[in-house]
Amino acid sequence: MRISVIGAGSWGTTLAVLLTHNHFEVTLWTHQQEEAEEMRGRRENTTFLPGVRIPECVHITSDLEEATHSRDILVLAVPSQFLRRVLSEMPEPAFVGLDASIIVNVAKGIERGTLMTMSELLRDVFPRLAPSKVVTLSGPSHAEEVSRQIPTAVVAASVDIQTAKVVQRAFSTSYFRVYVNDDIRGVELGGALKNVIAIGAGISDGAGFGDNTKAAIMTRGMAEIVRLGVALGAQPKTFAGLSGMGDLIVTCISKYSRNRYVGEEVGKGRKLEEVLSSMEMVAEGVETTRSAVELSHRYNVEMPIAAEVYKVLFEGKNPHDAMAALMSRDLREEG
């Protein structure tokens, strides 16, 4: 099987290495020729995944046409807000007309402006792409741990469960367990929206609130995710799984979580722009916060935590005032 990973950040590099364990022919694409040359020479991604060796059998290139030509599986590991631009540079035959080809997206976000999930974005750019050929791979899976073979479980979702099972078999290893699900909408939304709540958890930490507070944010945040997800056509039970509750937990508590880190630094009083400019990696939840709030208005879904995260990030609201607003809302039944 010939597999290409498009995007050589920490997660893309990790997946390229992982796929070699199943003896596939793996290509890793990075957008800069200099980066490709450095990784080929060092056999290491020193910027995004230092200390992890890239096997010699991984072909590293900056030629997008080469990377996408005649592949059985194409893995898209590009941050959500940049995915459309990369897709627009791809030759359409990479997606269309090859019955065996499968597209696996691993980005977790909602496109700003269009409010599209990544599978919707794919079909928007390539209208002839069959939905049955699109899979989302998501779950609690920090690259820093997967790359060091820490046991991890994720879910592969597609409208065609047989396509999801192909991806399940391709990605499963002794340390990386893949489940399947046919609710791609729920899996995508769970992976994207949990980043918004993780920023809220980080703000709570940075502002000096306690574990009780963070547990409340996580739990009530999940209620918001489910409400919006169901309004958008997702299955409620999906959010109790790996791409929902599982990913929410790890993103809210892990030292590797970029979204929690952004929230924590903002909670300490730093400006959002300053925090983002100091980061090499992308915190997907920042732009997804904008999209989540816009979707909540469009579908008339109550999302008070997401709304307060938005106000802290983009309107300069004091985190203590945001917490006071949440705590003083009208009393109600849990649900």
N, C-alpha and C positions, 0 to 999 in steps of 0.2 A: 504494500500500500504506500502511495506517495502522499505525503502530508506537508503542507506549508503553514508556517505560523507567521502572520502578518502583524508586525509590531514587536520590537525587541526591548520592551520595558521589563520590569521584574517578572511579571506574570507570563508574558510571552516567552521570555527566555526559559523560565521554569518549565512551561509546557513543552517546549522544544526538547529540553533535556529529558523530561518524563517520557515522551513518546519514543525515545530511543530504547527504552527498556523493553518495549514490545517489538523491537527490531524493524521499525518502519524506516523508510527513506525520508528524512526530515530536512526541510529547508527553513531557515529563519531569516526573515526580511527586516531590515532596518532602513529608515528613510535617508540616512546620511552615509555616503560612501566611506568617509573617514571612520565612522563608527564600525562599519562592516570590516574594514581593513584591520582596525585595532582588535576587534573580537576574534577575527581569524588568526591574528598573530599571537594574542595572549590566551586564546581559548577561554575567555572570561569576559563577563559584562561588568567592568569595573565601576560603571556609573550606577547601574540599577540593581545589580546582583553580585556584589563583590564576594569573592571566596568560594564561588560555585563554579566548578570546571564544566565547560561546554565540550562534550565529546567530539573527537575528530570527525566522526561520521555525520555531524550536523553541518550542512552546507549553509554558509552565511553569505547573504547577498544584499545589495541595495537596488537591484534591478527588479522592479515590480512585475514586469511582464514575465521574466524568467521564473519568479517565485509563484506566479499564479497559473502558469501554463500546465495544462493536463495534470491536475491534482485530483486525487480521490477525496481528500478532505482539505478544506481551506479553513484555518483557524484565524479569526479576526480578534486580535488582542490590542486594538487601538482604542484609546480613551473615547468615550461616547461623543464628546463634542467635536472630535476630529475625525470621526469615522466617515462621515459623508465626504469629506475632502479626499480621503484616501481612496474610497470606493470610486469616486469620480475619475480617478487616475487609472483605474483598472480596466483592462480589456474585457468587454462583456462576455466573450466566450468562456472566461474563467468560471462563470456562473451558469450560463445558459447553453443548453444543447448537449450537456454531458450527463447522461442518466445516472451515472454512478457518483457524481460529485456531490458532496455534502458541505454546507457552510456552517461552521460552528462559531457563534459569537460568545465572547467571554467578557465584554465590556458591561458595566453595570451603571446605566444612566438613562435619562430621558432627554432627548434632544431639545435644546432651548429653542423657543419660537414655534417649531412644528408640534412639540409635545409628543413626538413619536417615540415608541420603544425602538430598540435596535432592530428587531425583526421587521417592524413596520418601515423603518428607514431603509433596510436592505431592499424591500420590495418596492419602495418608492424610487430608489435609484435604478433598480433593475426590475421593471414591471413584469418581465417574462419569467422571473425566478419563481419556481414552484414553492409554495409555503411548506410542502412536505419535505423539502430539501434543507430547511433551516432548523438549526438546533441551538438552544441556549444552554451553556454550561455554567452553573452557578452554585454557590454555597459557601460555607465558612472555610476559606482556603487562602490564607496569607501566603504569598510566594516565599517569604523568608522561611517558612516552616516546610512547605511542600518540597522546596528545592533541597532540603536537608532530610527528606524522606520521613518526616513526622506523619504518623497516620492521620488521614484526612478523608472525609466523605463529602461528596457533592451530588448534584442532580443534573442529568441531561434531559432537556424538555423539548418536545416537538409536537406539532399537531399529528404527526405520523409516528406512532410509538415504535415502529420497526426501524425508522431512521434513528430515533433516539437510542435504540439498542445497538446499532452499529457503532455509534459514538461511545456508548457504554463499554463495549468490548475493546475498542481502540485505546481508550484512556485508562482503563482499570489496570492497576498494578498491585503489588503486595502492600503498598502503603497509600494507595489512592483508590478509594472505593467509589464507584459511580452508580447511582440509582437512576431510574427513568420516570418520566412524568409526561402526560400529554397536555398539561395546562401551561403552555409556554407563556401565556399572558401573566398568570400568577407568578411564575418563576422570575420573569423579567421585572415585574413591578416590585416583588419582594426584594430582589437584589439591588434595585435602584433606590427605593424609598427608605430602606433601612439606613442608608448613608445620611439621610436628613436627620433621622433620630439619633444617629451616632454623633453628629455634630452637636446636637442638643445635649447628649450625655457628656461630651467633652466640655461644653460651655459650663455645665453644672460642676464638673471637676475643677475647672479653672477658676470659677467664681467662689470655690470653697464650700460648696454644699456636700452632703454626705452620701453614703451608700444607699440610704433609704430613698433619697431624692433620685439617684440614678436608676434605682429599681423601678420607681414610679414612672420615670420618663420612658424607660424601655417598655414597660407593660402597657401604659396608656398610648405610647407611640405605636406599638403593634396594633392596638385597636384602631388607630387612625389609618394605618397601612391597609388593614383589612377592609375598612369602610370604603376607602378610595378604590382598592383593588376590585371589590365586588361591584362597585358602580361602573367600573371599566370592563366588567365581564369575566373576572377571574373567579376561581373556585375558592371559597373560604378555607378549606382544609389545606390548600397549598401553603398558606402562610404559617401553618404549624410545623412545617417541614424544614429541610436544610436551607432552602433559599429564602425562607422567611425568618422564623424564630432562630434557627441555627446561625444564619449570617448576621442577624441583628445582635445576638449575644456577643459573638467574637468581635464584631466591629465596634461595639460600645465599650469593650473591656480590654482589648488587646493593645499591647505596647507597639504593635506594628500598624495599627489603624491610622491611616492618614487623615480620615475624616474626624475621628475622635481628637486627634492632635490639633487640627485646625480649630475645632471648637474650644479645646482647652486653652490654646493660646489667645483666642479672642476673649474667652472668659476671664483671662488674666489681665485683659486691658489692651492687648496689641490690636492694631488695625488689621482688618482682613487682608488688604492689599500687601501689607508688609509681611504677613505670614505666608501668603501664597508665593510671593516673590523670592522667599528664602528656601522654597521647596524644589527639589529636582522632580519629584513625582506629582501626579495629578490627584487631587482630592475630588472625586466625582460628585460628592454630595453638595458641593457649593452651588453649581449650576442646577443640579436636580432640585435643590430647595426652591429655586425660582419656578421651575416647572411644576413641582408638587403643589405649590400655593396657587398657581394659575389653574391647574386641573381641579383643585378643590373648589375654586370659585365657579368654574365652568360647569361642574357636575353637582354643585350645591352640597358638598360633603364637608362636614365639620372637621377641621384639623388644627386645633388650637396650638399644639406643640410645634408643628411645622410653621405655623404663622408667627409664633414668637421667635423661633430660630431665624426666620426671614428678617424680622425686625432687628434682631441683634446683629446679624451679619451685614445687612444692607442699609439699615436706617440708623445704626449707631445706638440702639436702645440698650440701656444698662441691663446686664443679666439679672440683677436683683429685682429690677422693676418687671422684667419679663416673668420671673418666677412668681412674683406677687400677683401678676395678672392671671397666671394659671391657677394659683391657689385660691383666688377669690372668685372664681367662676361660680355660677349657680350650682347648688348641690343637686345631685341626681343619682339614679341607679347606675350600678356598674354595667357596662355593655358597650 
